[in-house]
């Protein structure tokens, strides 16, 4: 599949998921800002893909990323971040969303699995339980953070 074909609208995602559900496939959702794509992101998405048959990644829009991360973020535009994530082989489809959290998407699409990174707990666990969505904590135990990378670059450290 061409990388550009992986990037779809929310409306288009409904049609895609309906087809996959009819075929009995398990749908996994992952989400994040994915600003300055790094090894932790790649491991997280690869492990998320292993939790089901189809991986959908929801990427925060520029506005919601700014709301979450503060002034000066995101560094890359939503269009660039979406293209980078879509280029990963583990990812089947990518959408952009404007909400500060993923709960509206979980309600709307009701995936079988909601994949979370190894760092932090799922703030959506209660909703997931109500909707019958399994929360899977995936990824590598090593901590990676775009915020740490940005801070390192701003300090001008070369180590």
Secondary structure, DSSP 4 states (H G I P E B T S, - for coil): --HHHHB--HHHHHHHHHHHHHTTPPEEEEEE---S--HHHHHHHHHHHTTSSEEEEEEE-HHHHHHHH-TT--SS-HHHHHHHHHTSTT--EEEEE-SSSSHHHHHHH--SEEEE-SSS--TTHHHHHHHTPEEEE-S-SS---HHHHHHHHHHT---
